Amino acid sequence: MSQPSRIEVLGAPEDRFEEILTPGALRFVARLHEVFAPRRAELLAERDRRRAELAAGGTLDFRPETAHVRADRSWRVAGAGPGLADRRVEITGPPERRMTVNALNSGARVWLADFEDATAPTWHNLINGQLNLVDAIERRIDDHTPEGKRYRIGDAPATIVVRPRGWHLDEAHLLIDGRPAVAALVDFGLYLFHNGRRQIDRGHGPYFYLPKLENHLEARLWNEIFSYAQAELGIPHGTIRATVLIETITAAFEMDEILYELRDHAAGLNAGRWDYLFSLIKNFAQHGPRYVLPDRSSLTMTQPFLRAYTDLLVRTCHRRGAHAIGGMAAAIPQRDPAANEVALTKVRLDKEREAGDGFDGSWVAHPALVETCRTAFDAVLGEHPHQLDRSREDVEVTAADLLGVHRLTVGLPTEQGLRANVAVALRYLTAWLGGSGAVAVFGLMEDVATAEIARCQLWQWQHHCARLAGGTLATAGAVRRQIDRERALMLTEGADPELLDEAVRVLEETALGDDLPPFLTTAAYARHLVRTVTPA
């Protein structure tokens, strides 16, 4: 494969990879890296600085220097591009071949093709995912299982929105001038290079979800990247559309500013619960018991501090002409009819609440949930594609509301919650290290966000809870004993011993230390996935 000399592909070649890793595509990614990687590094350093400030006793508030942006009612965002006006149901999942067909045919209006939390970033997964998106847009997927089941894209597929990886991750399989490429720019650049014009020609456009942003300056960087990339590829300015996940506590204080920076390309904001809670724990890790969260299962979106966050998101979006997209319904079909009914009832109530609160659509993780979500939003939207005309000017949210963990209406964390966090973290990590990013665990489709909140809670409970509800001591020893019990159980269930032991090491490293590492996946990636990097 002919490539520019300053770009080195370390990932092993596979069938058809040369269709994605063309000299032109690699040069485009290299240009993005050369122009924007230095600013990305500065913004990551700013994250560290701000985290240290919070660790030293600081707090968060709405930025006084951007008050004029929030106060100015005149500006609006670009809004929905073609194919994005109606987003009442969005399905998420990794761009695996059969998932691609199932998601596009699911009846959802949008498919979030996820290179981030739902994809384990092996070279195989990443480049095959790009191939699958090209084939899907070209309607070239026509697959059969050994049992004879056919996978073919139907006549009215969902609109594709791609989620690249977050700013914090590097791509070790691709070196530019001897250094790992910025993972976000690899995912974004390869997709836009191969599919930007294809999507425009088919009446849609290149659309993206932007994860893990922590402030408006990171949104500004994405906007600069969009403008540069469109000019480089001859795509009209403003064709790209971006929906930003408000999944960090710091970004919740800058929703207006984030939309303002992206206003030529912004389509909406999304409320991501698990990552939001993970961010809250991470940023206030040193603030003592005040920010201790109870069991994950009790942290519903009706809790006051979470309701403040989602109400503010809807008001901000509709004031600026952007879609407000609700959170994930992760339930998957159960064999037990009674258990299935309980799960569907929870999903229905959650989606009815979101539609009633003014959201324009919401996420599901499985095709079986599309109808439940659609029914909830149909009851509110009817024939209208959204409810942007519902301004929610009744909403007034303060910094104290967003940080009001002490107003929780549920009690202390429990021993059952500790066991559940260990169990889901180990099961997910074992699968992730084996190359699977979207994993069915205990009746839910889980991704990295679940493992992050689980290990963060384990860390937080050890450091800030003398005892759990019921009297159990929350110590590192107690967590290690539960890890040992769970490891033994998983071995009886047939878990791969090598992957499981690696998962144990990663969990202990990121949940039992004196400090709370900012991202679990960077530790796991460094310890395991880069071992697959071999010269091509």
C-alpha positions as CSV (number, residue, x, y, z in Angstrom):
1,M,0.0,0.0,0.0
2,S,1.5,3.3,-1.1
3,Q,1.4,6.0,1.6
4,P,3.1,9.3,2.4
5,S,6.4,8.6,4.3
6,R,5.5,10.6,7.4
7,I,2.4,8.4,8.1
8,E,3.1,4.9,9.4
9,V,0.3,2.3,9.7
10,L,1.1,-0.2,12.4
11,G,-2.2,-2.0,12.5
12,A,-2.2,-5.3,10.7
13,P,-3.7,-5.2,7.1
14,E,-6.9,-7.1,6.4
15,D,-9.1,-7.6,3.5
16,R,-10.3,-4.4,1.8
17,F,-8.5,-2.1,4.4
18,E,-6.7,-0.4,1.5
19,E,-10.1,1.0,0.4
20,I,-10.2,3.0,3.6
21,L,-6.5,3.6,4.2
22,T,-5.9,5.3,0.8
23,P,-3.0,7.7,0.3
24,G,-5.5,10.6,-0.1
25,A,-7.4,9.7,3.1
26,L,-4.2,9.3,5.1
27,R,-2.9,12.6,3.9
28,F,-6.1,14.2,4.9
29,V,-6.0,12.8,8.4
30,A,-2.3,13.8,8.6
31,R,-3.2,17.4,7.7
32,L,-5.9,17.5,10.4
33,H,-3.4,16.2,12.9
34,E,-0.7,18.6,11.9
35,V,-3.0,21.6,12.1
36,F,-5.1,20.8,15.2
37,A,-3.2,18.3,17.4
38,P,-1.2,21.1,19.2
39,R,-4.4,22.9,20.2
40,R,-6.0,19.7,21.3
41,A,-2.9,19.1,23.6
42,E,-3.4,22.6,25.1
43,L,-7.0,21.8,25.8
44,L,-6.2,18.5,27.5
45,A,-3.7,20.4,29.7
46,E,-6.5,22.8,30.5
47,R,-8.6,19.9,31.6
48,D,-5.9,18.8,34.0
49,R,-5.5,22.4,35.3
50,R,-9.2,22.7,36.0
51,R,-9.4,19.3,37.6
52,A,-6.6,20.2,39.9
53,E,-8.3,23.5,40.8
54,L,-11.5,21.5,41.8
55,A,-9.4,19.0,43.7
56,A,-8.0,21.9,45.7
57,G,-11.5,22.9,46.9
58,G,-12.8,24.9,43.9
59,T,-16.3,24.7,42.6
60,L,-18.2,25.3,39.3
61,D,-20.4,28.1,38.2
62,F,-21.6,29.7,35.0
63,R,-18.8,31.6,33.5
64,P,-19.0,35.4,34.0
65,E,-16.8,36.1,31.0
66,T,-19.4,34.5,28.7
67,A,-22.5,36.0,30.3
68,H,-23.1,38.1,27.2
69,V,-23.5,34.9,25.1
70,R,-26.1,33.5,27.4
71,A,-28.0,36.8,27.6
72,D,-28.1,37.5,23.9
73,R,-31.4,36.1,22.6
74,S,-30.7,37.0,19.0
75,W,-28.4,34.2,17.9
76,R,-29.6,30.8,16.7
77,V,-27.8,27.6,15.5
78,A,-27.9,26.1,12.0
79,G,-30.3,23.5,13.2
80,A,-31.3,20.2,11.5
81,G,-29.7,19.3,8.3
82,P,-31.6,17.1,5.7
83,G,-32.7,13.9,7.3
84,L,-32.4,15.3,10.9
85,A,-35.6,17.3,11.3
86,D,-37.4,14.3,13.0
87,R,-35.2,12.6,15.6
88,R,-37.9,11.1,17.9
89,V,-36.1,7.7,18.0
90,E,-32.4,7.2,17.7
91,I,-30.7,3.8,18.0
92,T,-27.1,3.5,19.0
93,G,-24.5,0.8,18.4
94,P,-21.1,0.0,17.0
95,P,-20.7,0.0,13.2
96,E,-20.4,-3.8,13.0
97,R,-21.8,-5.3,9.8
98,R,-25.0,-6.9,11.1
99,M,-25.5,-4.1,13.7
100,T,-25.3,-1.7,10.7
101,V,-28.2,-3.4,8.9
102,N,-30.3,-4.0,12.0
103,A,-29.9,-0.4,13.1
104,L,-30.7,1.1,9.7
105,N,-33.7,-1.1,9.4
106,S,-34.9,-0.7,13.0
107,G,-37.5,1.9,12.3
108,A,-35.5,4.5,14.3
109,R,-35.1,7.9,12.5
110,V,-31.4,8.1,13.3
111,W,-28.6,5.6,13.9
112,L,-25.7,6.7,16.0
113,A,-22.8,4.8,14.5
114,D,-20.5,4.7,17.5
115,F,-16.7,4.5,17.3
116,E,-16.5,5.7,20.9
117,D,-18.1,4.0,24.0
118,A,-19.7,1.1,22.1
119,T,-16.6,0.1,20.1
120,A,-13.5,-1.6,21.5
121,P,-10.8,0.3,19.5
122,T,-9.0,-2.6,17.9
123,W,-7.7,-1.9,14.5
124,H,-10.0,-4.5,13.1
125,N,-13.1,-2.9,14.6
126,L,-12.1,0.6,13.6
127,I,-11.3,0.1,9.9
128,N,-14.1,-2.5,9.4
129,G,-16.5,0.0,10.9
130,Q,-15.4,2.6,8.3
131,L,-15.8,0.0,5.6
132,N,-19.3,-0.9,6.8
133,L,-20.4,2.7,6.7
134,V,-19.2,3.1,3.1
135,D,-21.0,-0.1,2.1
136,A,-24.1,0.9,3.9
137,I,-24.2,4.3,2.2
138,E,-23.6,2.6,-1.2
139,R,-26.2,-0.1,-0.3
140,R,-23.6,-2.8,-0.8
141,I,-24.4,-4.8,2.4
142,D,-26.1,-8.1,1.5
143,D,-25.0,-10.7,4.1
144,H,-26.2,-14.2,5.0
145,T,-25.6,-16.1,8.2
146,P,-24.7,-19.8,8.1
147,E,-28.3,-20.5,9.2
148,G,-29.5,-18.7,6.1
149,K,-30.7,-15.4,7.6
150,R,-30.3,-12.5,5.2
151,Y,-29.1,-9.0,6.2
152,R,-29.9,-6.3,3.7
153,I,-30.6,-2.6,4.1
154,G,-34.3,-1.7,3.4
155,D,-35.8,1.2,1.5
156,A,-36.1,3.7,4.3
157,P,-33.0,3.5,6.4
158,A,-32.2,5.6,9.4
159,T,-30.1,8.7,9.0
160,I,-26.4,8.0,9.9
161,V,-24.7,10.1,12.6
162,V,-21.2,9.1,13.5
163,R,-19.7,9.4,17.0
164,P,-15.8,9.7,16.9
165,R,-13.8,9.0,19.9
166,G,-13.2,11.7,22.6
167,W,-10.3,14.2,22.7
168,H,-8.5,12.2,25.4
169,L,-7.7,9.1,23.2
170,D,-4.8,8.5,20.9
171,E,-4.7,6.0,18.0
172,A,-1.6,3.9,18.5
173,H,-2.1,1.9,15.3
174,L,-1.4,5.0,13.2
175,L,1.7,7.2,13.7
176,I,2.1,10.7,12.3
177,D,5.7,11.9,12.4
178,G,6.4,9.0,14.8
179,R,3.6,9.9,17.3
180,P,0.2,8.3,17.7
181,A,-2.5,10.1,15.8
182,V,-5.4,11.9,17.6
183,A,-8.1,9.2,17.7
184,A,-11.0,11.7,17.2
185,L,-9.4,13.1,14.0
186,V,-8.8,9.5,12.7
187,D,-12.5,8.6,13.1
188,F,-13.8,11.9,11.9
189,G,-11.3,12.3,9.0
190,L,-11.7,8.8,7.5
191,Y,-15.5,9.0,7.6
192,L,-15.7,12.6,6.2
193,F,-13.1,11.9,3.4
194,H,-14.9,8.8,2.2
195,N,-18.5,9.7,2.9
196,G,-19.0,13.4,3.1
197,R,-19.8,13.8,-0.6
198,R,-21.6,10.5,-0.7
199,Q,-24.0,11.6,1.9
200,I,-24.6,15.0,0.3
201,D,-25.3,13.3,-3.0
202,R,-27.9,11.1,-1.3
203,G,-29.8,14.0,0.2
204,H,-28.4,13.9,3.7
205,G,-25.0,15.1,4.9
206,P,-22.0,14.3,7.1
207,Y,-23.4,14.3,10.6
208,F,-21.6,13.8,13.9
209,Y,-22.1,13.3,17.6
210,L,-19.3,14.9,19.7
211,P,-18.5,13.2,23.0
212,K,-16.8,14.1,26.2
213,L,-16.5,17.8,25.6
214,E,-15.7,19.7,28.9
215,N,-16.1,23.3,27.8
216,H,-16.9,25.7,24.9
217,L,-13.2,26.0,23.9
218,E,-13.3,22.3,23.0
219,A,-16.4,23.0,20.9
220,R,-14.6,25.9,19.2
221,L,-11.8,23.5,18.2
222,W,-14.3,21.1,16.6
223,N,-15.9,24.1,14.7
224,E,-12.5,25.1,13.4
225,I,-11.9,21.5,12.3
226,F,-15.3,21.4,10.5
227,S,-14.5,24.6,8.7
228,Y,-11.0,23.5,7.7
229,A,-12.1,20.0,6.6
230,Q,-15.0,21.3,4.5
231,A,-12.7,23.7,2.7
232,E,-10.1,21.0,2.1
233,L,-12.6,18.6,0.6
234,G,-14.6,21.2,-1.4
235,I,-17.7,20.7,0.8
236,P,-19.9,23.9,1.3
237,H,-19.4,25.6,4.7
238,G,-22.1,24.6,7.1
239,T,-22.9,21.2,5.5
240,I,-21.6,19.3,8.5
241,R,-24.0,19.0,11.5
242,A,-22.9,18.2,15.0
243,T,-24.9,17.2,18.1
244,V,-22.9,17.6,21.3
245,L,-23.3,15.2,24.2
246,I,-23.6,17.1,27.4
247,E,-22.1,14.3,29.5
248,T,-19.6,16.2,31.7
249,I,-20.5,18.3,34.7
250,T,-18.3,21.1,33.4
251,A,-20.1,21.2,30.0
252,A,-23.5,21.5,31.8
253,F,-22.4,25.0,32.8
254,E,-21.6,26.0,29.2
255,M,-24.4,24.7,27.1
256,D,-25.2,28.1,25.5
257,E,-21.5,28.7,24.9
258,I,-21.0,25.3,23.3
259,L,-23.9,25.9,20.9
260,Y,-22.6,29.4,20.1
261,E,-19.1,28.2,19.2
262,L,-20.7,25.5,16.9
263,R,-23.6,27.7,15.7
264,D,-22.7,27.3,12.0
265,H,-22.8,23.5,12.4
266,A,-24.8,22.7,15.5
267,A,-27.9,20.5,15.3
268,G,-28.6,19.7,19.0
269,L,-27.5,18.6,22.4
270,N,-27.9,15.2,24.1
271,A,-28.2,14.2,27.8
272,G,-25.9,11.3,28.6
273,R,-26.5,10.1,32.2
274,W,-23.8,7.6,33.1
275,D,-20.9,9.7,31.7
276,Y,-22.4,12.8,33.4
277,L,-22.4,11.1,36.8
278,F,-18.9,9.7,36.2
279,S,-17.7,13.2,35.4
280,L,-19.3,14.6,38.6
281,I,-17.5,12.0,40.7
282,K,-14.3,12.5,38.9
283,N,-14.2,16.3,39.2
284,F,-15.3,16.3,42.9
285,A,-13.4,13.2,43.9
286,Q,-11.6,15.1,46.7
287,H,-14.6,16.9,48.1
288,G,-15.6,14.3,50.6
289,P,-19.0,12.7,51.4
290,R,-21.0,15.7,50.0
291,Y,-20.7,14.3,46.5
292,V,-21.1,10.6,47.3
293,L,-23.7,9.0,45.0
294,P,-25.8,6.0,46.0
295,D,-26.3,2.8,44.0
296,R,-26.5,3.3,40.2
297,S,-29.9,1.6,40.1
298,S,-31.4,4.4,42.3
299,L,-30.0,7.2,40.2
300,T,-33.0,7.9,37.9
301,M,-33.4,11.1,36.0
302,T,-36.1,12.2,38.4
303,Q,-33.5,13.1,41.0
304,P,-33.5,16.9,41.5
305,F,-29.9,17.6,40.4
306,L,-30.4,15.4,37.3
307,R,-33.8,16.9,36.5
308,A,-32.2,20.4,36.7
309,Y,-29.5,19.3,34.1
310,T,-32.1,17.9,31.7
311,D,-34.5,20.8,32.0
312,L,-31.7,23.3,31.4
313,L,-30.6,21.3,28.3
314,V,-34.1,21.4,26.8
315,R,-34.6,25.2,27.5
316,T,-31.1,26.0,26.1
317,C,-31.7,23.9,22.9
318,H,-35.1,25.3,22.1
319,R,-34.1,28.9,22.8
320,R,-31.4,28.4,20.1
321,G,-33.2,26.3,17.6
322,A,-31.4,23.1,18.4
323,H,-32.9,19.6,19.0
324,A,-32.8,18.3,22.6
325,I,-32.2,14.5,22.6
326,G,-32.8,12.4,25.7
327,G,-30.8,9.6,27.3
328,M,-30.3,5.9,26.7
329,A,-32.8,3.1,27.2
330,A,-30.4,0.2,27.6
331,A,-32.9,-2.6,28.2
332,I,-32.7,-5.7,25.9
333,P,-35.4,-8.3,25.4
334,Q,-35.8,-10.9,28.1
335,R,-36.9,-14.5,27.8
336,D,-39.0,-14.3,30.9
337,P,-42.3,-12.5,29.8
338,A,-42.8,-11.0,33.2
339,A,-39.2,-9.6,33.4
340,N,-39.6,-8.3,29.8
341,E,-42.8,-6.4,30.7
342,V,-41.2,-4.8,33.8
343,A,-38.2,-3.7,31.6
344,L,-40.5,-2.3,28.9
345,T,-42.6,-0.4,31.5
346,K,-39.6,1.3,32.8
347,V,-38.5,2.3,29.3
348,R,-42.0,3.6,28.5
349,L,-42.2,5.7,31.6
350,D,-38.8,7.1,31.1
351,K,-39.5,8.1,27.4
352,E,-42.9,9.5,28.4
353,R,-41.2,11.7,31.0
354,E,-38.7,12.9,28.4
355,A,-41.3,13.7,25.8
356,G,-43.4,15.5,28.4
357,D,-40.4,17.5,29.5
358,G,-39.9,18.8,25.9
359,F,-37.2,16.6,24.5
360,D,-37.4,16.1,20.7
361,G,-36.3,12.5,20.7
362,S,-34.4,9.9,22.7
363,W,-32.0,6.9,22.5
364,V,-32.5,3.2,22.6
365,A,-29.9,0.5,22.5
366,H,-31.9,-2.3,20.9
367,P,-34.3,-2.5,17.9
368,A,-37.0,-4.1,20.2
369,L,-37.3,-0.7,22.1
370,V,-37.9,1.4,19.0
371,E,-41.6,1.0,19.1
372,T,-41.9,1.8,22.8
373,C,-39.9,5.0,22.4
374,R,-41.7,6.0,19.2
375,T,-45.1,5.5,20.9
376,A,-44.1,7.8,23.8
377,F,-43.0,10.5,21.5
378,D,-45.8,10.1,19.0
379,A,-48.3,10.8,21.8
380,V,-46.7,14.2,22.3
381,L,-45.4,15.2,18.9
382,G,-48.1,13.8,16.7
383,E,-47.3,14.7,13.1
384,H,-44.9,17.4,14.2
385,P,-41.2,16.5,13.7
386,H,-40.1,18.1,17.0
387,Q,-41.2,20.5,19.7
388,L,-38.7,23.3,19.2
389,D,-41.6,25.8,19.7
390,R,-41.9,24.7,23.3
391,S,-39.4,27.1,24.9
392,R,-39.4,26.0,28.5
393,E,-39.0,29.5,29.7
394,D,-40.4,28.3,33.0
395,V,-37.1,26.7,33.7
396,E,-34.6,28.5,36.0
397,V,-31.5,26.5,37.0
398,T,-28.7,27.7,39.3
399,A,-25.3,26.3,39.9
400,A,-26.5,25.0,43.2
401,D,-29.3,23.1,41.4
402,L,-26.8,21.4,39.1
403,L,-24.5,20.5,42.0
404,G,-27.2,19.6,44.4
405,V,-26.2,16.0,45.1
406,H,-27.1,16.5,48.8
407,R,-30.8,16.8,47.7
408,L,-30.9,13.2,46.6
409,T,-34.2,11.5,47.6
410,V,-32.5,8.1,48.0
411,G,-30.2,6.8,50.7
412,L,-26.7,5.5,51.1
413,P,-25.0,3.1,48.8
414,T,-25.5,-0.6,49.7
415,E,-23.5,-3.8,49.7
416,Q,-25.7,-5.0,46.8
417,G,-24.7,-1.9,44.9
418,L,-21.0,-2.6,45.5
419,R,-21.4,-6.2,44.3
420,A,-23.3,-5.0,41.2
421,N,-20.6,-2.5,40.4
422,V,-17.9,-5.1,40.6
423,A,-19.9,-7.6,38.6
424,V,-20.8,-5.3,35.7
425,A,-17.3,-3.7,35.6
426,L,-15.5,-7.0,35.4
427,R,-17.9,-8.5,32.8
428,Y,-17.8,-5.5,30.7
429,L,-14.0,-5.0,30.8
430,T,-13.4,-8.7,30.0
431,A,-15.6,-8.4,26.9
432,W,-14.1,-5.0,25.9
433,L,-10.5,-6.4,26.2
434,G,-11.7,-9.2,23.9
435,G,-12.8,-6.8,21.3
436,S,-16.5,-6.2,22.1
437,G,-17.7,-2.7,23.0
438,A,-21.5,-3.1,23.3
439,V,-22.1,-5.9,25.8
440,A,-25.2,-7.5,27.2
441,V,-24.9,-7.6,31.0
442,F,-27.7,-8.6,33.3
443,G,-30.5,-7.6,30.9
444,L,-28.9,-4.3,29.7
445,M,-26.8,-3.3,26.7
446,E,-23.8,-1.8,28.4
447,D,-20.9,0.3,27.0
448,V,-17.8,2.0,28.5
449,A,-19.9,4.6,30.3
450,T,-21.3,1.9,32.6
451,A,-17.8,0.5,33.5
452,E,-16.7,4.1,34.2
453,I,-19.4,4.9,36.6
454,A,-19.1,1.5,38.3
455,R,-15.4,1.8,39.0
456,C,-15.7,5.5,40.0
457,Q,-18.3,4.6,42.6
458,L,-16.1,1.8,43.9
459,W,-13.3,4.4,44.4
460,Q,-15.6,7.0,45.9
461,W,-17.3,4.7,48.4
462,Q,-13.9,3.5,49.7
463,H,-12.6,7.0,50.3
464,H,-15.8,8.8,51.5
465,C,-18.1,6.2,53.1
466,A,-17.1,4.7,56.4
467,R,-19.9,2.2,56.0
468,L,-22.5,1.2,53.4
469,A,-26.2,0.9,54.3
470,G,-26.5,-2.2,56.4
471,G,-23.1,-1.7,58.1
472,T,-20.6,-3.2,55.6
473,L,-17.2,-1.5,55.7
474,A,-16.4,0.2,52.4
475,T,-12.7,-0.6,52.2
476,A,-10.3,-1.6,49.5
477,G,-10.1,-5.0,51.1
478,A,-13.9,-5.4,50.8
479,V,-13.7,-4.5,47.1
480,R,-10.8,-6.9,46.5
481,R,-12.7,-9.7,48.2
482,Q,-15.7,-9.0,46.0
483,I,-13.5,-8.9,42.9
484,D,-12.1,-12.3,43.9
485,R,-15.6,-13.8,44.4
486,E,-16.7,-12.4,41.0
487,R,-13.7,-13.7,39.2
488,A,-14.3,-17.2,40.6
489,L,-17.9,-17.1,39.5
490,M,-17.0,-15.8,36.0
491,L,-14.5,-18.7,35.6
492,T,-17.3,-21.2,36.3
493,E,-19.3,-19.4,33.6
494,G,-16.6,-19.9,31.1
495,A,-14.9,-16.5,31.0
496,D,-11.5,-16.4,29.2
497,P,-8.9,-16.6,32.1
498,E,-6.3,-14.3,30.5
499,L,-8.8,-11.6,29.6
500,L,-10.5,-11.9,33.0
501,D,-7.2,-11.5,34.8
502,E,-6.4,-8.5,32.7
503,A,-9.8,-7.0,33.5
504,V,-9.1,-7.6,37.2
505,R,-5.8,-5.7,36.9
506,V,-7.4,-2.8,35.1
507,L,-10.2,-2.6,37.6
508,E,-7.9,-2.7,40.6
509,E,-5.6,-0.1,39.0
510,T,-8.4,2.4,38.3
511,A,-10.7,1.8,41.3
512,L,-8.4,1.0,44.3
513,G,-5.6,3.5,44.1
514,D,-5.1,6.7,46.2
515,D,-6.0,8.8,43.1
516,L,-8.9,8.4,40.7
517,P,-7.6,8.1,37.1
518,P,-9.6,10.3,34.8
519,F,-10.4,7.6,32.2
520,L,-10.6,3.8,32.6
521,T,-10.2,3.2,28.9
522,T,-6.9,4.9,28.5
523,A,-5.5,2.5,31.2
524,A,-7.1,-0.5,29.6
525,Y,-6.0,0.5,26.1
526,A,-2.4,1.0,27.2
527,R,-2.2,-2.3,29.1
528,H,-3.8,-4.5,26.5
529,L,-5.1,-3.3,23.2
530,V,-1.8,-1.8,22.0
531,R,-0.2,-5.2,22.4
532,T,-2.0,-6.0,19.1
533,V,0.0,-3.3,17.4
534,T,2.5,-4.9,15.0
535,P,4.2,-3.5,12.0
536,A,2.0,-4.0,8.9
